[in-house]
Structure formats: C-alpha cells, structure tokens
Amino acid sequence: MEKYMINELRKEEAWRLFRIIGDFVDGFEVMPEFIPAVTFYGSARVKEGDKYYEAARELSKKLAQKGFSIITGGGPGIMEAGNRGAKEGGGRSVGLNINLPMEQEPNPYATVTLNFRYFFARKVMFNKYATAYVLFPGGYGTLDEFTETLVLIQTKKLKPFPIILYGSEYWNGLVKWIEEVVLKNEFISDEDFKLFQISDDLDEIVDIIVRFYAQHYEYEI
C-alpha cells in the first residue's frame, strides 16, 4: 500500500517538524546571496531545441547580463533552460530541487542546488526571494504556482511583483476564461485581473522586470 507524506503525519511524528525547519533553514541561509532574482516556472518535459526551452534559456541569459540571478525548481525542461541560460550569461542561479517518488535529478547548470522535502517550504523560497515571475507553458505544477502566487498577492500576504506569462498561444485560452467567466461573474476584481500579463517578447519582459526593480529597489538601468 502506498504511503503519502501528508496523510502519514500523526501526532507521534512531531519530530518531522525538525525536517521542516531544516528545509527553511537551508533556504534562508542560501537564498539571500541570489538577490535580485527572477523565478522561472514551466514544464519539466520540454527538451533542448523546443521553442519554449530555447526562449527560457535566452531570457535567463539576458536577465543574468542585467545582474539578476535565476531561481528554478532545479530539474529538467524549463528549469534546466533557466539555470543554463544564467550560466551562459555569466550570472548565477539556484535550483530548488524537490524529493519526489519518481526521483527528479538536479540539472548540472545551477550555481547552487538545494534539496527540499516539502513543497510548501520550497514555495516560500520561490516567493520570498523573487523580483518577478516568468511562467512558461507547463502542467499542474505551473498552474498551481501561478494561481497560488496570485492569491498571495491579492490577499496582501506577498509583496506585488511582475507575473509574466510567456507564450500567448498557450496561455490565451486560460486568460480568456479568467476574463470572460471569473471576472465577468465578479469572482475577482478588475485589479485582480491586472496582477499578471502576457508577453511573447523577451526584450519586453526584460524591460518590465528591470523597470520594476528600478522603481522599487533603486536599481540603475
């Protein structure tokens, strides 16, 4: 019978709190070294040569050349492309790897790789140390990270920053549904709908992030 981490938590296993604390300590010790940073999300399944892989690789290179570190989930696909581009741009990156039943091997391009047991601790690191998010096409994990971050900003639990969706042909259907169903039914406000934007232009994305950082953190362009 399979065991599931969350379901297996019992009062007799309070010792797990020390593992959770360990995840946070590792992140808090290392992540400040990578500020300012941009978090990349996207599918682990795309390969080198895929248009989204190459776009993520090029964007991270451009951002690295502007002085930004790159934060990824540390694995293959878009994560690998983000770490790889940062290295090619002469910058630094961190891979926040997660222990999974089907083991996710860290890619070789991150400057530093941290291994997490718990998704929620890992997510804190993605959010807390990000100057911006760029989300490339991906699956449930990418959608989860997109919507959870919107909720945290909407409810003022997280500082606002640019959330950029790259790949309009992939994202337009979701955005149209949010606008025509969720917004139209007043389940979100106009301001909530403006918390993210779509762009297919890598230079525009760089400009959005640099200008935001200049405005809020006195970064010289």
N, C-alpha and C positions, 0 to 999 in steps of 0.2 A: 504494500500500500504506500502510495506516495505521501511524502510529508511536505507541508507548506509552511514557510517560515512564520508568517503572521499567525496562522491558525495554531501553530505549535507553542505560541507564547503562553506561559502559565505563571501563576504567582511563585511557583517553586523555581522559576527560571529568571529571577530578578537579576542574576549575575549577567544576563545579556545586556543590561544597562551599561556595563563596563565596555562591551564591544561597541555599543552605540556611541558612547563617549569617545572611544578610540577613533571612530570614523571622524567625528567632529574635530578632535584634537589634531589629527593628521592634516585635515583641510585648513584649519585656522592657522596652523604653523607654516604651511607652504604657500597658500594662495595669495597672501598679500604681496609676495615677490613678483606676481604677474600683473599687477595693476599698472596701467589701464588694460582692460581685456575685453574681447568680444567673444561671446559664446556662439558656437555653431551647433545646430541640430540638423538631423536628416537621416536618411536611410543607411543602415549598415550593409545593405545588399548591393549597392551600386559598385561598379568596378572602375579601375583606371580606364580612361578613354570614354566613359559615359559623360554626356554633356553636363550633368549636374556635378559629377565628381570633379571635372576639369574646371567648372565655374567656381566651386568651393576652393579648390586649390589656388586658382588665380586670385580670388578675392582675399584669401588669407595672406597671400604673398603681398598684395597691395596694402593691406592693413598693417602687416608687420613692418613694411617700409615706412609707414606713418608713425610707428612707435607703439603699436598695440600688440599685446600678447593675444593668443588664441586659446580658448578653452573648448575642449571637445569631450565626448564620452570615452575617448581613448581607444576605441575599437576600429573596425574596418569601415569601408564605404566613405560617407561624407566625413566621418570623424577622422579617418586616415588622411583624407584630402586636406582637411583643415590644418592638421599638425604638419603635414608635408609642405604645404604652401608657406606656412610660417617659417619653417626651416629654410626653404629656398629663398625666402625674402630676407634672410639674415636676422629673423626675430626668434622669439621664444614661445613655447606653447606648453600647455599641461593637458594630460589625458586623465580624465576621471573614470577609471575603469570600474565595472561592477561585476561582482561574482554572480554568475548565472548557472542554472543546471546544465545548459549547453554552453560550455566554457567560452567566454569571449576573450580571445587573445589580444593583448595590447598591441597596437601598431608600433613600428620602430621609430617613428618620426617625432614623437613628443619629447620635449626637453626633460620633463618630469612626468612620471605616471604614478597616480595614487590609486590604490585599490580599496573599494568600498564594499561593505556587506549589505548596506541598507540604502534603498533608493532615496528615502526622504533626506538622509544626511547628504547624499550626493547632490540632490536637487538644491539644497541650501547653498552649496558651493557654486553651482551654476548661476544662481540668482544673486547672491551677495556680492560677488566679485565681478559682475558683468557691467560694462558700459553700454552694451547693446546686445541684442539677439539677432542672428540671421538664421532663418529656418528654411532649409532646402526640402524638397519633397521627401516624405518619409511615411512611416506607418503609424501604428497606435502610439508608440513611444513619442514620436514627434508631435502628434496631435495632443497628447497628454501634456507635454511640456509647453506647447503653445497655449492651451486653454487654462492650465493652472497658473501660468505667469500672468495672463490677462486678469484672472480673478484676484491674484495678489496685488496687482497694480490698481485694479478697480476698487478694491476694498481698502486701499492705502496701507497694506501690510508690507509693500515693497516700493522702493523709490521708482518713479517712472523713468523709462529709458526707451530708445527706439526698438521696436519689434518689427522686423522686416521679413516679409515672405518673398523668397526668390523663386521665380518660375510661375508666371501668371497662368500658363496653360494647365498647370497642376492645381493651383490654389483658387482660381476664379470660381469654380463651382461651389466650393465651401464658402467663399466670401459672399457670393450671390445669395446663398441660402441664409447666411447670417443676416444680411441686409434685408432680404425680402420676407423672411419668416420671423427670425428672432427680433430684429429691430422693429419691423412693422407691427408685431404684436406687443411691442413695448416691454419686452423682457430684458432689454438693455436700452441705454440711452444713446443719443447721438454722440455724446462724449465717449462713451464706452466703445462705440464703433470706430472711433478715431484713434484708439490705442495702438493700432497696428497699420501697416501699409504694405503694398506690393511694389516690387521693382524688379525689372529684368536687366537693369543697367548696373554693372559692377562699379563703375566710377561714381554713379549717383549714390550708391549705397555707401561707398567710402566717404563721400562728401557729407551725407546725412550724419554719419557717425562722428566724423571729425568736427563738424559744426556743433553738434550736440555737446560733445566733450569740451569744445572751446567755450561754449556758452555757460556750462555748468561747473567746469573744473579749471577754467583759466588756462586751457591748453593752447599753445600758439600753433596756428596752422602754418 
